[in-house]
């Protein structure tokens, strides 16, 4: 392609690199969170999440059988068995082992070590051991053996069980999850419906003061919402809405409307005038033009605003704290729940990672399900 | 099918007047073409008839009913747009049936009408397609089909062919003509292409600067243009004009060249313009001219000459070998001369074009 319109920009390498960097920046924490949420607290503490899919060398402290399991074979006393018989230990191939905490890798598998008491121990790779002593062994516990084993990767759903289904109300995200949905879905739908009507009127209907109204909406875009928090809350309390779902829906609607109207009006104003006029000549009323022509053609704009509004209300903490969450804690949302978890379970990374992933799972799904609307041009083929 | 009557219609935007004192009556089943250069107000007039623009003054009647204040849907007219304006989210059948569905026609009727219209236009195999999967000519046909299914009182066409390539335009032009003959519907067609106007129209309305310049059959406009504008606009290549004055029955050009005028032309006229169509100029005996440019068109040659200090075009089928700089003699047959006065209006009797 030598024509000017099709020429590749000389800066395309910069674009490519930026894309890679941005994707990496976004992907690493997400994947890390996702992987961590399937690991136990011990795994998180010992190795990084990026090592999770690989077998890890791990030092284990195991014990042989207790002396009361010894048996006499000829003139020696013997304890034999497998080190991994202990409860809660996964069998793993042993590479080196030792009998002193100061030198845990003193012996290779198959070698024989001698303790200070004169017992001779041989450990095989699969954990089989044989301890021999010339005299009867004393004590109540078995000999400690430090082994270095290669442990296969292991993932667990226990964190999710804990976070989603436990009865413990401080840990449970399930209630908060549904509360967040209860806030988010109406808080996305109501402003879209209102804004679509408003945008059509502002784009295609002639009435006095239309330009002023548009300018007013654009002006509202730059008003910070914090400005309205206290007066609005006072209003809600004054007219009896109080703190609750209705209040937070109305608040999100109000805060989302300027952007919604602005985006949708601009999109609708860009629709071909001929199509609308043709519909008028065809006999459609304004309302039919709106529902049958404008709305279907505005799907890309509606979808992109829906994604924005959904993500913003889903991740919102401020508006929920002000208008929704009361002293009973029955209406807590996920963002607030995570803040509380940080306080009560600050050290439990596995719980925090899982809770965080639960809260980002839905936005991720929404984004991937609807991203095609962001790029699809529904208008292809209508006007030449 | 209906008659239409436009009386003293005006259109103003603030203080700007784009259409002034438009009077036109259109007979039942007539095919009227509004033609003129960009900005002459022809599309505005069409949109006023459709109800998409308000009528500032005067009145428009469709079948003796004043429609000034009626919304488009109450006027029972169908319009075909230059951009086709197909509904991109509906397939061809839905596009065509939309107006019927709005009128709550019952399903079998809709299906029948869509089938009829699509058969007429050769769209039968495309009914399930979306507009984006159609070619330009097919989209154009769908736009026409959408108008046909309604069986309206009148069809309005707003430059429907200007987005098509030359060959397709020719083909669609013929189809529109055939369609009009088959349906016999009153049609108003806006175009800036005078060839379209000539070939399609029963009557042409030539417009310029917000005024109607002349109304007549294509040949009337070609043979007896009412003023300089119509004379220059109709016909391709355009008419040649020479400025000068009439003295004692002779036309005197600016450089003194004299040309006797036929009987019936005025004896004296200061500040006149003489016009003759390039195809009526003969090569051979007559005034001396110099060849400036030769444009072969295949079936003939367009010669650009310099005659009496002005550019003069000649259309000839004579394949004589001429190169720029050659001297030729051109004859201006008396019967093909058009004379216009100072106010650019045609004067005196209609010359009879020579065959």
Boltz contact constraints between the chains, C-beta under 6 A:
constraints:
  - contact:
      token1: [A, 274]
      token2: [B, 81]
      max_distance: 6.0
  - contact:
      token1: [A, 274]
      token2: [B, 83]
      max_distance: 6.0
  - contact:
      token1: [A, 274]
      token2: [B, 85]
      max_distance: 6.0
  - contact:
      token1: [A, 275]
      token2: [B, 85]
      max_distance: 6.0
  - contact:
      token1: [A, 277]
      token2: [B, 52]
      max_distance: 6.0
  - contact:
      token1: [A, 278]
      token2: [B, 81]
      max_distance: 6.0
  - contact:
      token1: [A, 278]
      token2: [B, 85]
      max_distance: 6.0
  - contact:
      token1: [A, 280]
      token2: [B, 72]
      max_distance: 6.0
  - contact:
      token1: [A, 281]
      token2: [B, 50]
      max_distance: 6.0
  - contact:
      token1: [A, 281]
      token2: [B, 72]
      max_distance: 6.0
  - contact:
      token1: [A, 281]
      token2: [B, 79]
      max_distance: 6.0
  - contact:
      token1: [A, 282]
      token2: [B, 98]
      max_distance: 6.0
  - contact:
      token1: [A, 282]
      token2: [B, 99]
      max_distance: 6.0
  - contact:
      token1: [A, 283]
      token2: [B, 73]
      max_distance: 6.0
  - contact:
      token1: [A, 283]
      token2: [B, 99]
      max_distance: 6.0
  - contact:
      token1: [A, 283]
      token2: [B, 102]
      max_distance: 6.0
  - contact:
      token1: [A, 284]
      token2: [B, 102]
      max_distance: 6.0
  - contact:
      token1: [A, 296]
      token2: [B, 89]
      max_distance: 6.0
  - contact:
      token1: [A, 379]
      token2: [B, 88]
      max_distance: 6.0
  - contact:
      token1: [A, 380]
      token2: [B, 132]
      max_distance: 6.0
  - contact:
      token1: [A, 381]
      token2: [B, 88]
      max_distance: 6.0
  - contact:
      token1: [A, 381]
      token2: [B, 131]
      max_distance: 6.0
  - contact:
      token1: [A, 381]
      token2: [B, 132]
      max_distance: 6.0
  - contact:
      token1: [A, 382]
      token2: [B, 86]
      max_distance: 6.0
  - contact:
      token1: [A, 382]
      token2: [B, 88]
      max_distance: 6.0
  - contact:
      token1: [A, 382]
      token2: [B, 131]
      max_distance: 6.0
  - contact:
      token1: [A, 383]
      token2: [B, 83]
      max_distance: 6.0
  - contact:
      token1: [A, 384]
      token2: [B, 163]
      max_distance: 6.0
